[in-house]
Amino acid sequence: MMKNGANVWSERRVGVLGLGRSGRAATRLLAGAGAEVYASDRAYSAELRAWGDKISAPRVEVELGGHDVARLETCDVLVVSPGIAPTADVLQSPEVRGIPLISEIELAYGFIDAPLIAVTGTNGKTTTTAWIGSLLQRAGLRVGVGGNIGLALSELAAEAVDYEWIVVEVSSFQLVYTRSFKPAVGVLLNLYPDHIDWHGTEAEYYAAKRRLFENADADSRWVLNGEDSKVLDLAAGQPGTARHFRVESPLANGVDGAYLAPDGMLVMRIAGQEIELVAADGLKTLGLHNVANALASSIAASYAQVPTEAIRDGLRDFEPLPHRLQPVAETDGVLFINDSKATNVASARVALRAMDRPVVLLLGGRAKGESFASLIPEMKGRVRSVIAFGEAGERVEAELDDAVAVIRVQDGFADAVRAAAESARPGDVVLLAPACASFDMFRDYEERGARFAELARQLVA
């Protein structure tokens, strides 16, 4: 898969900051290109130590338990992992501040020949990335799918596979440190305030997303949410061809893209020709937001010349991903749905809109500074009770107690799930859509979602 990467990096000294999945992948890619690498992480674990011992080579040094700024000072460039915010001490140190910073996707992009479909936005990135990949695979194309889903882009770059397309999920953390990154197709799903704790301000978060368009030219292709003013403002004036998707209303005359028709049919319009795809109730995924994801995926696939029949089949067959409005158990008429990936208020709001049954809502975790009270309009007529848990439990109770019945659980997560089950009645949904990060109790949202599913199945048993 490599193109010019080895020639560019073989004479350079590179620091890799943070050794999560993307940092480790970047280190391996650079080592394979002959770069001199200093890779470091503040954490220390037996797993990381074993990995470091395995990868160590004459031109690769791995340090755990801290970052040595004296070593970083000698580097030509630093590859910064998503977990390291711009305000981190190591990036603010005088020895490091003048060194160019890039993200792992920027590094990997220089090694890749295949055209990229890059998917970003506040919510829906992982589902849409996976959905686009499955549509392209249905057409018999050799497709790599990665980024924040599955393999890191650097892992795809290192594979000896002649991909025809690569579909990559990209976050604002990764985009902020891009320079030459230029997708053949860019997908911008939606924009809501998020990750303010990392970026510092809402404006900086949107500025990071704008970097998707940084290197646009006449050959660029875009998939844009035609009903999100922030998306359209960000993309305004960018060169290339744009197709819009809409779920609340049809496309305007002369605009290509895809939309949800009043009769419930997903329709694609290409070069003015209207093509019916599938009925929305034929999708296996829940919620209007997943109709939007399906429309965006269809447009991206059309740019890759995927035949219409393959798009239809791929829309019907796509299964919901774990932790994203995933039904996990049902007993006595109560359905348990795992939406642990709803780590912000906007995604919790989307989850509530997808429900057509009364809801017992599990809300809590580590708050991101957003207002839980903004969920009240979506709760009216939908939410029977809220189970407030975790670090944010007190805030959830304080902000929602006047609008909905709130049960505060101050013990563990298992007690919160049990309280939700006891509060539910036949015909209800117990919904984990916590609107918070998971780090007060769990390693990540996946561990939280898996624990919810386990507890729900135990209750059923």
N, C-alpha and C positions, 0 to 999 in steps of 0.2 A: 504493500500500500504506500510505502514511502516514495516521495518524489525528491525534493531538494533538501529535506531536513538535515541529512547527514552532512552535506556540504556546508550548510549555514552554521551548524552548531559544533562541528568537530574541533574548532579552535577557540571555543568560548568557555568561560567559567560561569556556571549558572547556579543560583541559589533556588531551592524549592522550599517554600514556607508552608508547613502543614502537610501531614502525611495521612490524610484520609484517603478515600478511594482515588480521587482525582490526583492528589499529590503523589501517591505511590505510582500511579500510571504515568504521570509526567516524568518522574525520576527514571523509570524503566525506559521510556521512549528516548530520553536524553542520553542515557547510558548506551543504548543501542546505536545512537548517532555519534558516539565518540566524544561527547561533551565531558568536561570536568564538572562534577556536580557536588554541591554541598546541600544536602537535604536535612531539614530539621523540623522538630515538632516539640511543643511544650509538654506534651503528654509523654508518659513512659508506661509501657505495658509489655508483658511477655510476648504478646502477638506482634507488636511493632518491633520489638527487639529481634525476634526470629526472622521477621521480614528483612530488617536491616542487615542482619548477618548473612542472609541469603543473597542479597543484591550487592553487597560490598564488593568493590573492585578497585584496582589501582587508581582510577580516576573518579571514583564515587565514594563520598564520605557521608555517613548517616549519623546524626546526633539526635538523641532523645532527651527529654527533660528540660529543654530550653533552646534558644537561638543564640548563637555566638555572633554578635554584631561585628567583631573583628574579622571573622571569616566572610560574613556577608558583604562587608565593605570591599572585598577584593573581587566581587562578582560583577560581571558585565550586565546581567539582567536577573530579575527575580520573578519566579513563577509563584503567584500568590493563590493559595487555596481559598475556596469560598468561605470557610469558617473564620478567616482572619479579616476583621473589619479594617477600613482605612484608618481608624483611630487607634488601632492596636499599638502598644508601646514599641514593638520591634520596628514598625513602619515609621514611627515618629522619631526614632533615634537619629541624631545628626549624621552618624556614619552611613545610614541607609537612605536618607531622604532624597538623595540625588540619583539613585539608581533606578533605571527604567523598570516598571512593573508590568507584567502581563499575566493573563489568566491561562489556565490549562487548555481551554478551548482555542485560545489564540495560538498557543504553542502547537497544538495538534493540527490546526488548520494548515500550517505550513508544510505538513507531511502528506496531505490528502489530495488526490487527483479527482476523486468522484465529486459530482455536484452535491451540495448540501441543501436540505430542507431544514431550516432552523425554526423551532417553535418556542415562543415566549408569550408572556402575559402574566397576570397575577394568579389566575386560577385556570385549571383545565389543561395545563401543559403536558403532564405525563400521559393522561388519557389520549389526548390528541396526537402526541408523538407516537404512541403505540398503535393507534388507529391508522394513522398514515402509513406506518411501516407495514401493517397487515394488508392494507389495500394494495400497496406496491408489490408485496410478496405474492398476493393473489394473481397478479398479472405476470408472474414468473420472473420478476426482476430480482437481481442480486442486491439485497438491501441490508445495510448495517443500521441498527437502531441503538442509540446511546445518549450520552450526555448525563443528565441527572437521572436517567432511567437505564437500568442494566449496566452496560459497559461505559466507562468514561470514553470520551472522544479520543484520547491518547491511546487507549487500548485498541480501538477500531483502527487507528492510524498505523499501529504496529502489526496488525494482522496481515498475513500474506494472502489477502482476498482481493480480487478485482471487482470491487463493488461498483454497481451502476448508479446507485444513489445511497446517500447516508442521511438518515433522519435523526436530528439531534435536538434534545430539549436543552434550552439555555436559560439560565437564571440571570437576574439583575446583578448578582455577585460576580458572575462570569463575564457579563457584557461590559461591566465598568472598566475592565482592564484589557479590552480588545483594541487592536490598532488596524490590522489588515483584514480581519474577519469579514467575509463577504459571502453570505449564502446565495445560492441560485434562487431559492424560494424562501421568503421570510413570512412567518405566520405570527400575527399579533392578535391574541384572542380577546383580551380585555385589560383594563387598567383600573385598579383600586389602590388606595394607600396601603402599603405593606412594607415590612422590614425597615421601618423608620429607625429602629434601634441600631441597625447596621449602617444605613446610608446617612443618617443624621437628619435629613429633612425629606418631606414628600417630593419636593422639586428635584432633589438629587436622585431619588428612586426613579422618577420618570426620565431624568436625564440618562440614567444607565440604560433604560429600555430603548431610548432613542438611538443608542449606539448600534442597534440592529441595522439602521439605515446608513451608518457612517460611510460606507464605501459603495453605496448604490450607484448604478449606472443604467443606461437604457435597456440592458439585458436583464435587469433585476425583475423578479416576479414577487408579488405580495398578496397575501391573504389577510384581509382586514375585517374587523367587526364593524359593520356599517351602522350599528346602533349604539356605538360607544364613542361619544364626542372626544374623549381623551385620546383614544386610538386614532381617530381621524385627524385630530390636531397634530399628533406626533408625526403622522405620515404625510401631512400636507406638503406638497411641493417636491416630494421625493421622486427622482427619476425611476423609470421602469413601468411595468404594467400591474395594476391593482384589480383584484376581484374581491367583492364584498360578500359577507354572509349576514343574514338577518333572520330572526325568529319571530319578531313581533309584527312585521309588515313585509310586503313584497319589495323587491328591488326597484329602484327608480328606473324609468325608461333610459335605455342606453348604457346601463351599468351591468356588467357581467358578474357572475358569482353564483350564489345558491341561497335559497330561502325556504321557509316553511309556509306552504300555501294554506289558505283558510280551511281547506278540506283535510288538513293534517298530512299532506304529502310533502316530502322533501323534493324540491325541484332545483335543478341546476340550469343556469343560462350561460351558454358559451357562444360567443359571436352572434348573439341575438337569438339563438335557437334554444327553446325550452325543452328540458329533458326531465321527465319524472323519474325519481330514483326509488324510494321506498316510503311506506307510510310510517309516521313517527311511532305509532304504537307497535310497529314491527321491530323496533330496536330493543335489544336486551338491556340496555342501560336506562337508568331512571333519570327523569328530570328534563326540563326545558334546556338547561345548560348543556346537557349531553346531546340534545338535538343540535345546539350551536356547534359543539365539538364535531359532530358528525358532518355538518355542512362544511366546516372549515377543512376537515380531513378530505372531503370529496373534492373541494377546489384544489387543494395541494396535489391530490392524486391526478387531477385533470391536467395540471401543469406537467406532470411526469408522463403524460400520454397513456394513462391507465384506461383500458376500455370500460365503457359504461357498465357492462354486465358484471365485470369484476368489482366495480365500485358497489353495485347493488348487493352482490353476494357478501362482500366484506362488511357492509353496513349491517346487514341482517345477522351475521354470524359473530360479530365482535362481542366478547364477554366483558362485563365490568371488571376493572382492575381491583386488586385488594385495597381496602381502606378508603375506597371512593364510592360512597353510597352502595356498599356491598351487603346484601342480605346474608346474615350468618346463622340465624336460628329462628325457629318459630314454635310457639307452644301456647295452647289455650287461646288461639286467636291473636296473640301478641307477636309481632314481627320485630326482630332485633336487626338494626341496620348499622353497619360500621362505616362511618365517614371520618375516621381519625385524621385523614389528610386535611380536613377543614380546620386549619391552624390559624385562621384569621376570621374576623367578623364577616367579611364579604363572602367567604366560602360557606360559613355557617348559614348565612342568609339564603344563599343559593340552595343549600341542602333543604332548608325549611320550605322553600317554594316548590321543591320537588315532591313534597309529601301530600298525599290525598286522603290521609287518615289522621285521627287525633294523635298528637305526639307527646311523649315524655322525653324531654331533651336533657342530655348530659352535657353540661357546660362548665368548663374550667380547665385548669392547668397553669402554665406560666403565661401571664398576660403580656400582650405586646403594646400596651398603652392605648388601645382602642376603646371606644365606648360600647359596652354591652347593651346600653339603653337603645342604641340605634337598631337593635333587633326587634324591638317591641312591635312595630307595624307588621312584621312578618309573623309574629307570634299570635296576634289577635285572630281568633277563630281556628287556630291550628294547635297551639301548645296547651296541653292539659296541665302540665307542671314542669318545672325546671329542677334538675338535680345539680346543685352547685358543689364543686369539689376542687381539691388541689389548692395551690397558692392563690389562685384568683377567686376562690370560693366566696370569700368575704365581700369582694368587690361585686361579684355577680349578684349576690344577695342584696347588697345595698342599692344597686342600680335597677334591679328588676322587681323587687319585692312588692312595689305598689301596683305593678301591672299584671303579674302572673303569680300563681302559687309557686314559691321557691322552697325547696327542701335542702337545707345546708348539711352536707356530710363532711365531718372534720376528720374522719378516719381514712382508711385506705381506699384504693380504687375499687376493690372488690365490694366494699360496703356501698359505694356509690352505685355500682351496677345493680346490686341487690335492692337498694332503695328504689331505683328506677323500675325494676320488675314489679315490686310490690305496689308502686303507684299506678301501674298500667292496668287497663281494663281490656277485655276481649275486643278486638278490632283496632287496638292502638298500635303505634310504632314506638319502640324504644330506640331513640336515635342518638348515637355518639357523634356529635358535630361540635367539638369543644370550643372552637373559636380561639384557641390558645395553643402555644407551643407545649411540648410534652415533657420538657427537661426537668420539671420539678419531681417527676416520678419515674420517667422512663428515658431510655437512651435516645429514642426518636419516636415519631408518630407511628412507625410500623410496629414497634414493640407494643405501644399503647393499643393499637388496633388489634393486634394478635391476642393480647390479654383480654380485651373486650370480647372477642369472638369466643375465646376459651371459656370465659365466665358465663357467657350467654348459653353456650352449649351445655355447660354443667347445670345451669338452671333448668334447661329443657330436660336433661336426663333425670 
